[in-house]
Amino acid sequence: CDVGDYLCRLAADATTFELPDAAGDVTTAFGGFVMYQPHRVSSQIARYEEVALFRRGLIWLYCVDGITADAPGYVRRDGTNNGKIYSGSTGASLLPGIRCIIGCAALGTALFHVDLG
Protein backbone atom coordinates (compact mmCIF):
# COMPACT_ATOMS: atom_id res chain seq x y z
CA CYS A 1 0.00 0.00 0.00
CA ASP A 2 0.97 3.66 -0.21
CA VAL A 3 1.11 6.57 2.22
CA GLY A 4 -2.43 7.96 2.53
CA ASP A 5 -4.20 4.67 1.77
CA TYR A 6 -7.03 3.61 4.05
CA LEU A 7 -6.35 0.35 5.91
CA CYS A 8 -8.82 -1.74 7.91
CA ARG A 9 -8.21 -4.24 10.70
CA LEU A 10 -8.57 -7.93 9.89
CA ALA A 11 -11.47 -9.49 11.78
CA ALA A 12 -9.40 -12.52 12.81
CA ASP A 13 -6.34 -10.56 13.97
CA ALA A 14 -6.56 -7.35 15.99
CA THR A 15 -3.01 -6.27 15.10
CA THR A 16 -2.97 -6.81 11.33
CA PHE A 17 -4.39 -4.31 8.82
CA GLU A 18 -5.05 -4.62 5.09
CA LEU A 19 -6.46 -2.69 2.14
CA PRO A 20 -10.27 -2.96 2.12
CA ASP A 21 -11.85 -5.49 -0.25
CA ALA A 22 -15.47 -5.47 0.99
CA ALA A 23 -18.00 -2.79 1.97
CA GLY A 24 -17.86 -3.77 5.64
CA ASP A 25 -14.11 -3.18 5.67
CA VAL A 26 -14.83 0.51 5.10
CA THR A 27 -18.13 1.05 6.91
CA THR A 28 -17.72 -1.01 10.08
CA ALA A 29 -14.10 -2.13 10.56
CA PHE A 30 -11.59 -0.23 12.69
CA GLY A 31 -9.23 1.57 10.33
CA GLY A 32 -7.21 4.64 9.47
CA PHE A 33 -4.97 6.30 6.89
CA VAL A 34 -1.31 5.30 6.56
CA MET A 35 0.80 8.22 7.76
CA TYR A 36 3.89 9.56 6.03
CA GLN A 37 7.06 8.65 7.89
CA PRO A 38 9.99 10.92 6.94
CA HIS A 39 12.64 8.33 7.86
CA ARG A 40 11.36 6.01 5.11
CA VAL A 41 13.11 5.99 1.74
CA SER A 42 10.01 4.86 -0.16
CA SER A 43 6.34 5.73 0.28
CA GLN A 44 5.47 2.11 -0.54
CA ILE A 45 4.62 0.03 2.54
CA ALA A 46 5.73 -3.61 2.58
CA ARG A 47 3.48 -6.43 3.73
CA TYR A 48 3.53 -6.87 7.53
CA GLU A 49 5.52 -3.67 8.01
CA GLU A 50 4.62 -1.59 11.07
CA VAL A 51 2.87 1.68 10.21
CA ALA A 52 1.16 4.54 12.03
CA LEU A 53 -2.53 5.14 11.24
CA PHE A 54 -4.13 8.59 11.16
CA ARG A 55 -7.64 8.58 12.68
CA ARG A 56 -8.49 12.15 13.72
CA GLY A 57 -7.67 15.66 12.50
CA LEU A 58 -6.85 17.30 9.17
CA ILE A 59 -4.98 15.38 6.50
CA TRP A 60 -4.12 15.86 2.82
CA LEU A 61 -5.12 12.77 0.81
CA TYR A 62 -4.60 11.74 -2.81
CA CYS A 63 -7.92 11.53 -4.68
CA VAL A 64 -8.45 9.47 -7.81
CA ASP A 65 -11.56 11.49 -8.79
CA GLY A 66 -12.07 15.21 -8.55
CA ILE A 67 -13.79 16.12 -5.29
CA THR A 68 -15.47 19.29 -4.05
CA ALA A 69 -15.37 20.97 -0.66
CA ASP A 70 -17.93 19.63 1.84
CA ALA A 71 -18.23 16.32 -0.03
CA PRO A 72 -18.03 12.98 1.80
CA GLY A 73 -15.19 10.60 1.03
CA TYR A 74 -15.57 7.13 -0.44
CA VAL A 75 -12.88 4.47 -0.10
CA ARG A 76 -12.23 2.15 -3.04
CA ARG A 77 -12.67 -1.53 -2.11
CA ASP A 78 -13.55 -3.30 -5.33
CA GLY A 79 -10.75 -3.60 -7.88
CA THR A 80 -7.75 -1.43 -8.54
CA ASN A 81 -6.74 1.41 -6.22
CA ASN A 82 -8.26 -0.20 -3.11
CA GLY A 83 -7.81 2.09 -0.11
CA LYS A 84 -7.74 5.28 -2.23
CA ILE A 85 -10.27 8.12 -1.90
CA TYR A 86 -12.99 8.53 -4.54
CA SER A 87 -15.83 11.04 -4.85
CA GLY A 88 -18.47 8.45 -5.79
CA SER A 89 -19.69 5.05 -4.74
CA THR A 90 -18.88 2.92 -7.82
CA GLY A 91 -16.66 0.18 -6.38
CA ALA A 92 -16.24 2.25 -3.23
CA SER A 93 -17.99 2.66 0.12
CA LEU A 94 -18.79 5.80 2.09
CA LEU A 95 -16.36 6.23 4.96
CA PRO A 96 -18.26 7.59 7.98
CA GLY A 97 -16.35 10.37 9.71
CA ILE A 98 -14.56 11.98 6.75
CA ARG A 99 -15.43 15.21 4.92
CA CYS A 100 -13.56 17.18 2.27
CA ILE A 101 -12.50 20.67 3.37
CA ILE A 102 -10.54 21.79 0.27
CA GLY A 103 -11.34 19.93 -2.95
CA CYS A 104 -9.13 19.02 -5.90
CA ALA A 105 -9.18 17.90 -9.52
CA ALA A 106 -8.82 14.22 -10.44
CA LEU A 107 -5.46 12.72 -9.42
CA GLY A 108 -4.91 15.61 -7.01
CA THR A 109 -4.60 16.11 -3.27
CA ALA A 110 -7.50 17.35 -1.13
CA LEU A 111 -7.71 18.38 2.51
CA PHE A 112 -10.03 16.27 4.67
CA HIS A 113 -11.33 16.50 8.19
CA VAL A 114 -11.17 12.98 9.64
CA ASP A 115 -12.84 11.71 12.82
CA LEU A 116 -12.79 7.92 12.86
CA GLY A 117 -13.42 7.67 16.59
VMD Tcl script that builds the backbone (N, CA, C; Angstrom):
set m [mol new atoms 351]
animate dup $m
set s [atomselect $m all]
$s set {name element resname resid chain x y z} {
  {N N CYS 1 A 0.843 -1.182 0.000}
  {CA C CYS 1 A 0.000 0.000 0.000}
  {C C CYS 1 A 0.888 1.245 0.000}
  {N N ASP 2 A 0.264 2.387 -0.144}
  {CA C ASP 2 A 0.974 3.661 -0.213}
  {C C ASP 2 A 0.612 4.550 0.967}
  {N N VAL 3 A 1.436 5.554 1.232}
  {CA C VAL 3 A 1.107 6.569 2.221}
  {C C VAL 3 A -0.222 7.202 1.823}
  {N N GLY 4 A -1.127 7.367 2.790}
  {CA C GLY 4 A -2.433 7.960 2.533}
  {C C GLY 4 A -3.520 6.954 2.222}
  {N N ASP 5 A -3.181 5.695 2.002}
  {CA C ASP 5 A -4.200 4.667 1.769}
  {C C ASP 5 A -4.959 4.381 3.054}
  {N N TYR 6 A -6.221 4.013 2.912}
  {CA C TYR 6 A -7.027 3.607 4.052}
  {C C TYR 6 A -6.813 2.116 4.290}
  {N N LEU 7 A -6.505 1.751 5.533}
  {CA C LEU 7 A -6.351 0.352 5.914}
  {C C LEU 7 A -7.397 -0.004 6.954}
  {N N CYS 8 A -7.848 -1.256 6.929}
  {CA C CYS 8 A -8.817 -1.740 7.910}
  {C C CYS 8 A -8.238 -2.939 8.652}
  {N N ARG 9 A -8.706 -3.139 9.875}
  {CA C ARG 9 A -8.214 -4.240 10.701}
  {C C ARG 9 A -8.854 -5.548 10.244}
  {N N LEU 10 A -8.050 -6.601 10.190}
  {CA C LEU 10 A -8.566 -7.934 9.892}
  {C C LEU 10 A -9.432 -8.408 11.048}
  {N N ALA 11 A -10.559 -9.024 10.733}
  {CA C ALA 11 A -11.467 -9.493 11.779}
  {C C ALA 11 A -10.817 -10.551 12.659}
  {N N ALA 12 A -9.990 -11.394 12.075}
  {CA C ALA 12 A -9.398 -12.516 12.815}
  {C C ALA 12 A -8.147 -12.133 13.599}
  {N N ASP 13 A -7.605 -10.941 13.348}
  {CA C ASP 13 A -6.335 -10.558 13.971}
  {C C ASP 13 A -6.368 -9.071 14.303}
  {N N ALA 14 A -6.416 -8.736 15.553}
  {CA C ALA 14 A -6.561 -7.348 15.985}
  {C C ALA 14 A -5.335 -6.481 15.722}
  {N N THR 15 A -4.225 -7.060 15.308}
  {CA C THR 15 A -3.012 -6.266 15.097}
  {C C THR 15 A -2.597 -6.181 13.636}
  {N N THR 16 A -3.329 -6.808 12.738}
  {CA C THR 16 A -2.973 -6.808 11.325}
  {C C THR 16 A -4.016 -6.014 10.527}
  {N N PHE 17 A -3.521 -5.145 9.649}
  {CA C PHE 17 A -4.392 -4.312 8.824}
  {C C PHE 17 A -4.141 -4.625 7.357}
  {N N GLU 18 A -5.166 -4.364 6.520}
  {CA C GLU 18 A -5.054 -4.616 5.088}
  {C C GLU 18 A -5.853 -3.580 4.317}
  {N N LEU 19 A -5.633 -3.525 2.997}
  {CA C LEU 19 A -6.462 -2.694 2.142}
  {C C LEU 19 A -7.867 -3.280 2.125}
  {N N PRO 20 A -8.901 -2.439 2.113}
  {CA C PRO 20 A -10.266 -2.958 2.123}
  {C C PRO 20 A -10.618 -3.680 0.828}
  {N N ASP 21 A -11.384 -4.774 0.944}
  {CA C ASP 21 A -11.854 -5.485 -0.251}
  {C C ASP 21 A -13.329 -5.850 -0.144}
  {N N ALA 22 A -14.030 -5.260 0.827}
  {CA C ALA 22 A -15.472 -5.465 0.988}
  {C C ALA 22 A -16.055 -4.211 1.631}
  {N N ALA 23 A -17.355 -3.981 1.436}
  {CA C ALA 23 A -17.996 -2.785 1.971}
  {C C ALA 23 A -17.837 -2.678 3.475}
  {N N GLY 24 A -17.981 -3.778 4.196}
  {CA C GLY 24 A -17.858 -3.768 5.644}
  {C C GLY 24 A -16.475 -3.374 6.128}
  {N N ASP 25 A -15.473 -3.593 5.313}
  {CA C ASP 25 A -14.109 -3.183 5.669}
  {C C ASP 25 A -14.028 -1.665 5.827}
  {N N VAL 26 A -14.848 -0.949 5.075}
  {CA C VAL 26 A -14.833 0.510 5.099}
  {C C VAL 26 A -15.849 1.044 6.110}
  {N N THR 27 A -17.040 0.474 6.123}
  {CA C THR 27 A -18.131 1.052 6.908}
  {C C THR 27 A -18.155 0.627 8.364}
  {N N THR 28 A -17.615 -0.539 8.702}
  {CA C THR 28 A -17.721 -1.008 10.082}
  {C C THR 28 A -16.399 -1.395 10.731}
  {N N ALA 29 A -15.377 -1.675 9.974}
  {CA C ALA 29 A -14.101 -2.131 10.557}
  {C C ALA 29 A -13.309 -0.952 11.126}
  {N N PHE 30 A -12.500 -1.224 12.145}
  {CA C PHE 30 A -11.586 -0.230 12.690}
  {C C PHE 30 A -10.507 0.024 11.641}
  {N N GLY 31 A -10.238 1.286 11.336}
  {CA C GLY 31 A -9.228 1.574 10.333}
  {C C GLY 31 A -8.680 2.976 10.453}
  {N N GLY 32 A -7.814 3.326 9.503}
  {CA C GLY 32 A -7.214 4.645 9.466}
  {C C GLY 32 A -6.363 4.797 8.218}
  {N N PHE 33 A -5.795 5.985 8.052}
  {CA C PHE 33 A -4.975 6.296 6.892}
  {C C PHE 33 A -3.494 6.135 7.230}
  {N N VAL 34 A -2.742 5.507 6.349}
  {CA C VAL 34 A -1.310 5.302 6.560}
  {C C VAL 34 A -0.630 6.670 6.566}
  {N N MET 35 A 0.130 6.929 7.621}
  {CA C MET 35 A 0.799 8.218 7.761}
  {C C MET 35 A 2.174 8.207 7.112}
  {N N TYR 36 A 2.555 9.374 6.578}
  {CA C TYR 36 A 3.889 9.564 6.026}
  {C C TYR 36 A 4.910 9.479 7.155}
  {N N GLN 37 A 5.991 8.790 6.905}
  {CA C GLN 37 A 7.056 8.653 7.885}
  {C C GLN 37 A 8.353 9.130 7.230}
  {N N PRO 38 A 8.859 10.304 7.636}
  {CA C PRO 38 A 9.993 10.924 6.944}
  {C C PRO 38 A 11.265 10.084 6.920}
  {N N HIS 39 A 11.424 9.153 7.840}
  {CA C HIS 39 A 12.640 8.335 7.857}
  {C C HIS 39 A 12.622 7.240 6.790}
  {N N ARG 40 A 11.476 7.045 6.140}
  {CA C ARG 40 A 11.365 6.008 5.111}
  {C C ARG 40 A 11.938 6.511 3.788}
  {N N VAL 41 A 12.561 5.639 3.054}
  {CA C VAL 41 A 13.108 5.985 1.741}
  {C C VAL 41 A 12.004 5.968 0.695}
  {N N SER 42 A 11.086 5.029 0.811}
  {CA C SER 42 A 10.011 4.858 -0.163}
  {C C SER 42 A 8.665 5.099 0.506}
  {N N SER 43 A 7.689 5.576 -0.270}
  {CA C SER 43 A 6.338 5.734 0.278}
  {C C SER 43 A 5.586 4.411 0.253}
  {N N GLN 44 A 6.116 3.428 -0.446}
  {CA C GLN 44 A 5.473 2.113 -0.537}
  {C C GLN 44 A 5.661 1.342 0.767}
  {N N ILE 45 A 4.587 0.767 1.290}
  {CA C ILE 45 A 4.624 0.028 2.543}
  {C C ILE 45 A 4.663 -1.466 2.228}
  {N N ALA 46 A 5.602 -2.176 2.821}
  {CA C ALA 46 A 5.732 -3.614 2.582}
  {C C ALA 46 A 4.720 -4.384 3.436}
  {N N ARG 47 A 4.397 -5.574 2.988}
  {CA C ARG 47 A 3.479 -6.433 3.728}
  {C C ARG 47 A 4.053 -6.720 5.116}
  {N N TYR 48 A 3.211 -6.630 6.120}
  {CA C TYR 48 A 3.534 -6.872 7.530}
  {C C TYR 48 A 4.481 -5.837 8.132}
  {N N GLU 49 A 4.688 -4.731 7.458}
  {CA C GLU 49 A 5.520 -3.670 8.011}
  {C C GLU 49 A 4.701 -2.836 8.997}
  {N N GLU 50 A 5.317 -2.411 10.077}
  {CA C GLU 50 A 4.622 -1.595 11.067}
  {C C GLU 50 A 4.416 -0.189 10.523}
  {N N VAL 51 A 3.191 0.333 10.670}
  {CA C VAL 51 A 2.872 1.685 10.207}
  {C C VAL 51 A 2.037 2.405 11.265}
  {N N ALA 52 A 2.019 3.724 11.186}
  {CA C ALA 52 A 1.157 4.541 12.031}
  {C C ALA 52 A -0.103 4.874 11.236}
  {N N LEU 53 A -1.264 4.823 11.893}
  {CA C LEU 53 A -2.530 5.138 11.241}
  {C C LEU 53 A -3.075 6.460 11.765}
  {N N PHE 54 A -3.523 7.295 10.845}
  {CA C PHE 54 A -4.126 8.589 11.163}
  {C C PHE 54 A -5.628 8.384 11.296}
  {N N ARG 55 A -6.222 8.817 12.437}
  {CA C ARG 55 A -7.643 8.575 12.680}
  {C C ARG 55 A -8.433 9.838 13.006}
  {N N ARG 56 A -7.755 10.951 13.340}
  {CA C ARG 56 A -8.492 12.149 13.724}
  {C C ARG 56 A -7.673 13.392 13.428}
  {N N GLY 57 A -8.318 14.382 12.783}
  {CA C GLY 57 A -7.667 15.656 12.498}
  {C C GLY 57 A -7.780 16.014 11.026}
  {N N LEU 58 A -6.888 16.886 10.571}
  {CA C LEU 58 A -6.851 17.302 9.173}
  {C C LEU 58 A -5.715 16.588 8.462}
  {N N ILE 59 A -5.991 16.115 7.254}
  {CA C ILE 59 A -4.980 15.377 6.496}
  {C C ILE 59 A -5.188 15.629 5.001}
  {N N TRP 60 A -4.083 15.760 4.275}
  {CA C TRP 60 A -4.120 15.864 2.817}
  {C C TRP 60 A -4.076 14.445 2.258}
  {N N LEU 61 A -5.035 14.113 1.386}
  {CA C LEU 61 A -5.118 12.775 0.812}
  {C C LEU 61 A -5.200 12.839 -0.710}
  {N N TYR 62 A -4.538 11.895 -1.359}
  {CA C TYR 62 A -4.597 11.738 -2.814}
  {C C TYR 62 A -6.000 11.270 -3.202}
  {N N CYS 63 A -6.582 11.891 -4.212}
  {CA C CYS 63 A -7.921 11.530 -4.683}
  {C C CYS 63 A -7.859 11.105 -6.142}
  {N N VAL 64 A -8.427 9.965 -6.435}
  {CA C VAL 64 A -8.450 9.469 -7.807}
  {C C VAL 64 A -9.395 10.316 -8.652}
  {N N ASP 65 A -10.569 10.631 -8.110}
  {CA C ASP 65 A -11.558 11.491 -8.791}
  {C C ASP 65 A -11.395 12.924 -8.304}
  {N N GLY 66 A -11.956 13.853 -9.061}
  {CA C GLY 66 A -12.067 15.206 -8.553}
  {C C GLY 66 A -13.084 15.209 -7.418}
  {N N ILE 67 A -12.868 16.054 -6.431}
  {CA C ILE 67 A -13.787 16.117 -5.292}
  {C C ILE 67 A -13.963 17.573 -4.887}
  {N N THR 68 A -15.169 17.917 -4.433}
  {CA C THR 68 A -15.469 19.290 -4.050}
  {C C THR 68 A -15.486 19.441 -2.537}
  {N N ALA 69 A -15.305 20.675 -2.095}
  {CA C ALA 69 A -15.367 20.969 -0.662}
  {C C ALA 69 A -16.723 20.564 -0.112}
  {N N ASP 70 A -16.749 20.075 1.092}
  {CA C ASP 70 A -17.925 19.635 1.842}
  {C C ASP 70 A -18.485 18.297 1.352}
  {N N ALA 71 A -17.781 17.630 0.463}
  {CA C ALA 71 A -18.230 16.320 -0.029}
  {C C ALA 71 A -17.741 15.215 0.914}
  {N N PRO 72 A -18.517 14.133 1.021}
  {CA C PRO 72 A -18.032 12.985 1.801}
  {C C PRO 72 A -16.952 12.246 1.020}
  {N N GLY 73 A -16.217 11.398 1.693}
  {CA C GLY 73 A -15.187 10.602 1.032}
  {C C GLY 73 A -15.603 9.144 0.926}
  {N N TYR 74 A -15.320 8.550 -0.207}
  {CA C TYR 74 A -15.571 7.128 -0.440}
  {C C TYR 74 A -14.233 6.428 -0.580}
  {N N VAL 75 A -14.121 5.240 -0.027}
  {CA C VAL 75 A -12.878 4.467 -0.102}
  {C C VAL 75 A -13.074 3.315 -1.066}
  {N N ARG 76 A -12.180 3.221 -2.045}
  {CA C ARG 76 A -12.233 2.148 -3.038}
  {C C ARG 76 A -11.977 0.806 -2.363}
  {N N ARG 77 A -12.810 -0.205 -2.711}
  {CA C ARG 77 A -12.670 -1.525 -2.105}
  {C C ARG 77 A -12.956 -2.647 -3.087}
  {N N ASP 78 A -13.149 -2.305 -4.355}
  {CA C ASP 78 A -13.554 -3.303 -5.333}
  {C C ASP 78 A -12.759 -3.151 -6.626}
  {N N GLY 79 A -11.544 -3.677 -6.650}
  {CA C GLY 79 A -10.753 -3.602 -7.877}
  {C C GLY 79 A -9.426 -2.910 -7.662}
  {N N THR 80 A -9.024 -2.131 -8.649}
  {CA C THR 80 A -7.749 -1.426 -8.544}
  {C C THR 80 A -7.884 -0.223 -7.623}
  {N N ASN 81 A -6.799 0.229 -7.095}
  {CA C ASN 81 A -6.740 1.405 -6.219}
  {C C ASN 81 A -7.487 1.228 -4.899}
  {N N ASN 82 A -7.606 0.003 -4.406}
  {CA C ASN 82 A -8.257 -0.200 -3.109}
  {C C ASN 82 A -7.548 0.631 -2.049}
  {N N GLY 83 A -8.355 1.249 -1.169}
  {CA C GLY 83 A -7.813 2.086 -0.110}
  {C C GLY 83 A -7.672 3.542 -0.486}
  {N N LYS 84 A -7.852 3.892 -1.766}
  {CA C LYS 84 A -7.739 5.277 -2.228}
  {C C LYS 84 A -9.094 5.984 -2.108}
  {N N ILE 85 A -9.064 7.310 -2.031}
  {CA C ILE 85 A -10.274 8.118 -1.900}
  {C C ILE 85 A -10.885 8.400 -3.273}
  {N N TYR 86 A -12.197 8.232 -3.343}
  {CA C TYR 86 A -12.989 8.526 -4.535}
  {C C TYR 86 A -14.120 9.475 -4.144}
  {N N SER 87 A -14.713 10.136 -5.128}
  {CA C SER 87 A -15.827 11.043 -4.850}
  {C C SER 87 A -17.182 10.361 -5.028}
  {N N GLY 88 A -17.209 9.156 -5.566}
  {CA C GLY 88 A -18.470 8.450 -5.794}
  {C C GLY 88 A -18.419 7.030 -5.281}
  {N N SER 89 A -19.555 6.348 -5.384}
  {CA C SER 89 A -19.688 5.047 -4.743}
  {C C SER 89 A -19.458 3.840 -5.662}
  {N N THR 90 A -19.119 4.047 -6.923}
  {CA C THR 90 A -18.876 2.916 -7.817}
  {C C THR 90 A -17.615 2.177 -7.380}
  {N N GLY 91 A -17.789 0.964 -6.865}
  {CA C GLY 91 A -16.659 0.178 -6.384}
  {C C GLY 91 A -16.056 0.699 -5.098}
  {N N ALA 92 A -16.748 1.621 -4.455}
  {CA C ALA 92 A -16.245 2.249 -3.228}
  {C C ALA 92 A -17.372 2.331 -2.198}
  {N N SER 93 A -16.999 2.531 -0.951}
  {CA C SER 93 A -17.990 2.659 0.121}
  {C C SER 93 A -17.762 3.958 0.878}
  {N N LEU 94 A -18.861 4.567 1.314}
  {CA C LEU 94 A -18.794 5.796 2.088}
  {C C LEU 94 A -18.079 5.530 3.405}
  {N N LEU 95 A -17.096 6.353 3.702}
  {CA C LEU 95 A -16.364 6.228 4.961}
  {C C LEU 95 A -16.974 7.196 5.965}
  {N N PRO 96 A -17.682 6.692 6.974}
  {CA C PRO 96 A -18.258 7.591 7.980}
  {C C PRO 96 A -17.139 8.329 8.721}
  {N N GLY 97 A -17.334 9.618 8.940}
  {CA C GLY 97 A -16.350 10.370 9.714}
  {C C GLY 97 A -15.307 11.083 8.893}
  {N N ILE 98 A -15.520 11.249 7.581}
  {CA C ILE 98 A -14.556 11.977 6.748}
  {C C ILE 98 A -15.323 12.952 5.858}
  {N N ARG 99 A -14.799 14.181 5.740}
  {CA C ARG 99 A -15.430 15.209 4.925}
  {C C ARG 99 A -14.341 16.048 4.280}
  {N N CYS 100 A -14.524 16.368 2.996}
  {CA C CYS 100 A -13.556 17.183 2.266}
  {C C CYS 100 A -13.671 18.643 2.694}
  {N N ILE 101 A -12.549 19.266 2.985}
  {CA C ILE 101 A -12.500 20.675 3.365}
  {C C ILE 101 A -12.079 21.529 2.166}
  {N N ILE 102 A -11.019 21.119 1.488}
  {CA C ILE 102 A -10.543 21.791 0.265}
  {C C ILE 102 A -10.476 20.732 -0.824}
  {N N GLY 103 A -11.253 20.911 -1.878}
  {CA C GLY 103 A -11.340 19.927 -2.953}
  {C C GLY 103 A -10.143 19.959 -3.887}
  {N N CYS 104 A -10.205 19.102 -4.917}
  {CA C CYS 104 A -9.130 19.025 -5.904}
  {C C CYS 104 A -9.660 18.426 -7.195}
  {N N ALA 105 A -8.875 18.550 -8.249}
  {CA C ALA 105 A -9.179 17.898 -9.521}
  {C C ALA 105 A -8.789 16.426 -9.425}
  {N N ALA 106 A -9.181 15.644 -10.402}
  {CA C ALA 106 A -8.816 14.225 -10.444}
  {C C ALA 106 A -7.302 14.067 -10.355}
  {N N LEU 107 A -6.872 13.042 -9.635}
  {CA C LEU 107 A -5.461 12.722 -9.418}
  {C C LEU 107 A -4.730 13.832 -8.666}
  {N N GLY 108 A -5.495 14.528 -7.810}
  {CA C GLY 108 A -4.915 15.606 -7.006}
  {C C GLY 108 A -4.958 15.284 -5.526}
  {N N THR 109 A -4.634 16.268 -4.724}
  {CA C THR 109 A -4.600 16.112 -3.271}
  {C C THR 109 A -5.593 17.069 -2.652}
  {N N ALA 110 A -6.473 16.553 -1.800}
  {CA C ALA 110 A -7.502 17.353 -1.135}
  {C C ALA 110 A -7.304 17.296 0.374}
  {N N LEU 111 A -7.773 18.345 1.058}
  {CA C LEU 111 A -7.705 18.384 2.508}
  {C C LEU 111 A -8.996 17.827 3.089}
  {N N PHE 112 A -8.874 16.909 4.033}
  {CA C PHE 112 A -10.026 16.273 4.667}
  {C C PHE 112 A -9.986 16.452 6.167}
  {N N HIS 113 A -11.179 16.601 6.745}
  {CA C HIS 113 A -11.334 16.500 8.190}
  {C C HIS 113 A -11.727 15.056 8.474}
  {N N VAL 114 A -10.968 14.408 9.344}
  {CA C VAL 114 A -11.167 12.984 9.644}
  {C C VAL 114 A -11.472 12.831 11.127}
  {N N ASP 115 A -12.532 12.092 11.430}
  {CA C ASP 115 A -12.843 11.715 12.818}
  {C C ASP 115 A -13.356 10.287 12.789}
  {N N LEU 116 A -12.441 9.346 12.926}
  {CA C LEU 116 A -12.788 7.922 12.864}
  {C C LEU 116 A -12.947 7.306 14.249}
  {N N GLY 117 A -13.155 8.164 15.242}
  {CA C GLY 117 A -13.423 7.669 16.588}
  {C C GLY 117 A -12.234 7.583 17.476}
}
mol reanalyze $m
mol bondsrecalc $m
mol representation Tube
mol addrep $m
